[in-house]
Amino acid sequence: MKYGYLGRTGLKISKLSFGSWVTFGHQMGVDAVAETMKTAFDAGCIFFDNAEVYAAGQSETLMGEALKQLGWGRDEYLVSTKIFWGGDGPNQRGLSRKHIVEGTQAALKRLQLEHVDLVYCHRPDPHTPIEETVRAMNHVLDRGYAFYWGTSEWSADQLREAWRVADRLGLVGPAMEQPQYHMFHRERVELEYAGLVRDKGLGTTTWSPLASGVLTGKYNDGIPEGSRLSLETYSWLKDAVLADAFEDKIAKVRRLTEMAGDLGGTMAQLAIAWAASHDHVSTVITGASRNEQVVENMAAVALIDKLTPAVRAEIDAVLGNVPEAPRDFREG
């Protein structure tokens, strides 16, 4: 495994991490969760990602039970949660001080932990002033419920506003952002956040390196039973994937699969290594519903050093979607 720092913090994080979205609670019970987490950990993965909304809290409960079974020392691994969608009640969602504090406390109870290492604002909240959110996140840090706070799918402008508020109040700003990043979704990480990574030391814990499975090649001949796109719960995801130039993407995946073989890896490993090799990426969150998928995903680390500038240029030629020259993202 390769390790680096989470942005400009002193926290070390594995280049590949393991997340629970879709699988924990929907496709896996506690024994499978514990098995896959152990396999990832044995491969050097130390960061495990979660959220209060995943399987309506069941994902955190399963991870907590698995951690209890595994018996690792608390200083051996990192755990995150994300706060926004905690329930259907008027104050069970969003980024108010009330929900941030109560949501984090509820997540800790489900995880059976005294603290998480990272806590995220899962989405921006247009109904809550950023100042309230920044103050609430600092309260969470001050109480020891979490060590670092960050955001997920916030724009660069929203992140800058959070830092301005934090600086004005003498508080801690967001240390990391969790954006989607894969071969077909590049601009936010590669362009929009470029100045924030450079000037603010923003860390990134990117998700969906396999584009919901498209970059594994398993959808080249249709949607197999048991895959996430076949799950009724995620029909919205299937519609989104199929509606977005799906056939063109499959043609590119077929070509990239040949390149992956030439490098001694699978298509999934190439996609994961490609995302992990970008300078703006602190860690890539992988997911799996079976133990053998974890083994394959973690082995992607071996391909990172093989992605020379020449190889990346070949990949870019296939993808045909290199973002345009950086636009002006000056501090305002």
N, C-alpha and C positions, 0 to 999 in steps of 0.2 A: 504493500500500500504506500501511496505517497501522502505526505502531510504538508499543510501550509497554515498560514494564519488567516483568521476570519477578518478580512479587510485590514484595518489599522488597529485592531485589538491585539492583545497578547494571547488570545485563545487559539490553540492549535486545533485543527479540524482535518479529518480524513478527506482526501480528494473525492472519494466516492462515499455516499451515505445511503441510508435505507429509510424509505418512507412508508406510511401505512394507508395512504389514500386509495380508495376503491377496494383494496384487498382485505384489510383487517375488519372483520365483522360481516362483510358481504361474501367473501370467498374463503376465509380462513378462521378457524377457531384457535383457542389458546395454545394447544400443542403445536400446531403448525406455525403460529406466530413465534413461539419460543425457539422452534427448530430453525426457522429462517433467520431470526435475529442472531442466534448463535453462529450460524454459518457465516453471516456477514461480519460479525465481530471477530471470528477466528481468521477471517481474511484481512483484518486490520481496520475495518469500518468501525468508527467510534461515535458517529452521529446518527440519531434516530429521530425522524420527524413525525409530528402528529398535529392534530387540530381538534378543537372542541366539536366542530361540525361533522367530522368524519364518522360515518355510521351513527350519527346522533349521540356521540360520546362513547359508544361501544368500542371504538378503536383505541381510545385512551385506556379504557378498562382492561382490554385484552393486553395491551402493551404493559400496563402495570402488573398484571398477573404474570406475564412472561418474565419481566424483570425480577419479580419476587422468586420465581422458579430458578432463574439463572444465577442469582446470587452474586452478581458482579459488584465490585466496590464502586461506590458512587463517584469516585474520582477517576474511574476508568472509561466512562462514556458520557456523551452529551445527549440531552433530550430537549425537544422543543414542543411548544404548542402554539396555536394561533387562535386569536379571539376575534369574533365578529358575530357568527351565527350560533348562538347558544340555545335557542328555543324559539317558540312562537309568541311568547308574551311581549308586551310593549317594551319592557326593559331587559329582555333576554337576548338582544342583538344590538349591534352597533358598537361605537367606541366611546360611549359615555364613561365617566369615571365609575359609575355604579357597575356597569357591565364588565368593564375591564377588570376591576378588582374582584367582583364576585365570580366572573367567568374564570379567572386565573385560579382562584381558590377552589372552584369546583373541578377544574382540570387536575389540579394537584391531588385532590381526593381520589379521583378516578385512577390516576397514575400511581397512587400510593407513594408519592414522593414529597419531600419537604420543599423542594424547589425544582424548577426546570432551568436549563442553562440559557435557552433562548425563548423569548416570547414575542410573537408578531401581532401586529394589527393586520388581520387577514385581508382586508380591503379598505380603501379610503371610505370615510363616513361623511357624506355631504351635509348631514344634519347636526354634526357635533363640531364645535370649533376646535381647530388643531391645538390651540393652547390647552384646552381641557384634556385632550388625549395625551399630550406631552406630559402634563402634570401627573395624570393618572399612571402613565407608564413609569415615571420616576418614582411614584409611590410604590409600585410593584417592586422596583429594584431596591428601594430603600428598606422595604419590609423583608427582603431576602427571598421573595417568591421566585425571582429570576435574576440572572446576572447581566444579561444584555437584552435590549429590546430593539425591534426592527419592524419592517413593514412587508407586505406582500402585494405586488401589483399596484404600487403607487407610482405616479408619474414623477419625473425628475423635479418638476415644479413643486409638487406636494412635498417631496423630500426636502427640498431647499427651504420651504416654509417651515417645516418641522425643525430644521436646524436653526433657522433664524429665531424662532420662538424659544428654543432651548438655550441658545446663546444669550438672548435678552434676559431670560429668567435665571441664568446660571445653572441650568439643568443639563442632563445628559440627552443628546440627540440619538436618532436611530443609528445603530452600528451596522445593520445589514438589511438587505432587501431580498425577497424571495420571488423572482420573476420566472415566468415560463421561458425556456430557452432550448431550442433544438435546431436541426438543420433547416427546417422550414419556417422558423420563427426567430429572427435574428436581430432586428433593428433596435429593440429596447436595450438589450444587453450590450450590443456592439457599438451603438451610437449614442442613444439617449443617456445612458448611465456612464459613458466614457469619462466625462469631466468629473462626475461624482466619485468615481473610483480613484481618479488621479488626485483630485483636490481635497476630497473629504475622507478618503480612505474607506469608502463604502465596501462592505463585504457582500457577496452574493451567494445564496444557497439556491441554485436553480432547480426547477422541476420540469418533468415531462421530457427527458432527453430522447425518449423513443417516440415522441409525438403520438401518445396514446396507443402505441403498438405498431403504428404504420412503419416505423423505421426498424422493426425487427424482420420485416418481410412476411410476417404471418398472414397479412391481408392481401398478399399478391394474387391469390386465387379465390377471394371471397372472405366472408367473416365466419371463422370457425366457432362452433358451439363451445361455450365456456370462456371465451375471451371477453374482455371488458366491454367491447362494443356490442356483444350479444346480450349483456345484462339489461333487463327491463329498467332497472333503477337508473341506468346511465344512457337511456335512449336519447337524451339531449346531446350527449357527447357523440354518439353515433351520427346523429343528424349533422352536427358541426363538422365532423371529420369528412363525411361523405360529400358534403356540399362544397368543400373547398378544394377544387382542382384535384380530386382524388386520383383519377386515372393518370394524370401527369406525374403526380408524386410516386405512384406505384412504378411507373416506367423508370423514374430516377432511382428508386430503391433497387430495382433489378440491376441497374448498372453499378450502383455503389456496392452491392453484394459481391460482385466480382472483384472489386477493389479490396474489399475486406478480406476475401480469400487470399488474394496476393500478399496481404500483410500478415497472414496467419491467424486471422480472427473471423468472427461472425459479423453479420450486419449489425446486430444489436451492440456488440462490443465496439465496432467502429463508431457508431452514433454516440455512445456514451463517452468514449475516449475523445472524440472530436469536441464535444461540449466541455469536457474537463480540461482540455488543453488550452482553452482560451484564457488569456491573461486576466480577463475581468471576472472569472469564475472562481469562487473560493471552494465550492463543493457542488457535486451533481447528485441530486436525490434520485435514487433508483427505486423501483418497486418490483414486487414479485408475488405471485400466488403459489409458486411451488419452489421447493428447495433447489432444484437443479437450475432454475432461473437465477437464483441468487449467486450460485457458483459461477454461472456464465457471466453475469453482470460484473461481479467483483474482479473477474479475470481481465476485464477491459482495461484495467490499469496498465497492463503490459503493452498495450498499443499506443499509449500516450506519447512515448518517446519516439515512436515510429512515424508520427505525424509531423514530418519535416515541412518546412515552407513549401517545398516542391509538391509533396503529397497533398497538402491543404489546397494548393492551387489547382491540382487535378480535381479534387472534390468540389471546389468552387465552380469549376468549369461544368461539372455535371449538374450542380444545383442551379446555377444561373441566377442566383439571388443575392449576390454580395451587396450589402447596403451601400447606398451612395455616400460620397464624401461627407464627413460629419457636418451637420448643420450648426448653427450658432446657438449653443446652450450656455450662454454667458450667465454668470450670477446676476440676479436682478435685485 
